[in-house]
Amino acid sequence: MGRRNKAYFKDLHQQAYDRLTGMQAFGESKKEAVANGTAKDKIFSFNTYKELLEAYEVFYQVHQG
């Protein structure tokens, strides 16, 4: 299993940024999302988003080698 279009691919940094950006749910009700079962893949707090992004940046710098 490989990439179908090998001419274009996202690097690890862009993949993580896209994933975190897609998980943003600022202003949405966490209580309602938990009741619906959709809270697992969402980030409700900007501070949590910022901390996850910083943690990823440290991970990325360490693994760039």
Number of C-alpha atoms within 10 A of each C-alpha: 3 5 8 8 7 7 6 8 11 9 8 10 13 11 12 17 14 12 12 18 14 12 16 17 18 13 9 13 11 17 10 11 16 11 9 9 10 11 17 9 14 18 20 18 14 13 10 12 19 12 11 15 16 12 11 16 15 11 11 14 10 9 8 6 5
